[in-house]
């Protein structure tokens, strides 16, 4: 007897079967997680804020470490909602004993570890024990014991932003090694200046789909795609009819976006077309001749041309022939 298998030739039937089987779900198959990289990725609180829904991954910070809990929402005993609304922030106080006990994950929270959390600051906080490279602050002082030669060389750059030396054609070898091979020495990041692009109301109106949603609050524009796609992850919901529009009339929603979701700001609202109108494509009319069509194609690519060949062509050949930059033949 042949083993039973799904009929792969009918994908719709297969999807229907999976939907019917969901009510009988009783467990999950443990899949080995990929091997952890040599160095953990570094996050700031602002970078972590964007990981608050399944689309970008639900990341939770505890004790200065970042954990990805997206794939394990079904294991949380208190339900998905609590954990989903905890994403994108430091939850050390909320989970003092960790997120998952070893009875669920044999390796505990370590199996979910994806990065480290560091603070943001400005150049006034940099000391002689720090070097700034591309905005990241490296605490190179620990190299005194492990790499004394490298440490002695890097002391010349202590307390400065050495990015210019790193980007030269002949860059400093020890700086390159610090930047490429020692991300574990990153202790902070210089806060980026928020550069807002200018966006018109017409541009905002184009983004009215939950898959790519913008709204405006006062003079600022926010990308709220994650909120529109995964409303169950947030305390408030943005009605679909408000996507692509100004939400100032909804004071509670406007205040929530301006304070809790300030990191979603992408631009400043400027004067422009009040509504977006997609230009209509010109379609061929029933009475268009082949010569008319060819003439419009040629004119669109030679508009305003003073080419004598083009002028002679216009004066003498229409509508007696079809021509273009590649051919000339009589109309039949």
C-alpha positions, 0 to 999 in steps of 0.5 A: 500500500502506497503511503498517503500524501497530499495532492500537490497538483491541487494547491487550493485543496491542500490549503483548505485541508490545512485550515480544517486541521487547525482546530486539531492542533495539539503541539509543535515540532521543534526545529533546530535554530540556526547556529548563533553568529560569532558576534551578536548584533547591536541594537539601540532602544530606537532600533529595537522599537521597530521590532514590535510586530510579526512583520519585522519580528517581535524582539524583547530586551531583558538585562541588556540582551535582545531576544527574538520571540516571533516563532514561539508566540504559541508557547507563551502561557498567558497568550499571544496578545501579552507577548506581542504587545511587549515587543520592541522595548526593554521588558526586564521588569515585566519578565524578571525570571525570563520569558520561557522556562526550561521546561519549554525551551531546554536552553532557556532564553539563550535559544532566542538571543539575537543581540545586545542593547546599548545606549544612545548619546552624543559626542560630549559623553565620549572619553579617551577610552572611546573611539567613534566609527560610523556612529558606533562607540567602541570601548577599546580599553579592554584590548590592553590585556588581549591585544596590547599592540593594537591598544597602544596604536588606537590610543592616538584616536581615543576620544575622537570620531575616527571615521574619516581615517577608516574611509581613506583609500589607505585606511588604518589597519588597526581601525579596520580590525576594530570596526570589522572584527570587534563589534562585541566592543561596542558600548553605545551609539551617537544619536542620529539627527532626524532628517525629515523629508518634505512630503505633500498631502498628495503623496501621503494620500497614495499610501492608503493601503494597509500594506504601505500606510502613511498618516499625518499628525500635525506637520509630521508624516508617519509610516504606520504600516506595521500598525495597520497590518497587525492591529492586535499588537498595539493598544490602539487601532487605526481605522482603514478609512484614515490611512493616507489621511490626517488624523488630527481630529482623533486626539487620542490617536494623534497623541499616541502616535506623536509620543509612543510611535515617534520613531515612525516619523518619516517626513514633514507635511508641506503644501502640495496637491490636496488629492492624488490623481493617477494620470490616465493612460491614453488608449488607442481609438477605433479610428486611429490609423497605423500612421497616427499611432506611429507618429505619436510614438515618434513625437514622444521621443523627439518632442521639440526636435529641430532635426532637419530630417525630422522636419522634412519627415513631418512636412512630406511624409504624413500620412503617406508612410509609416516611419520611425528611427528604425525603418521607413516603408509605405502604408498599405 
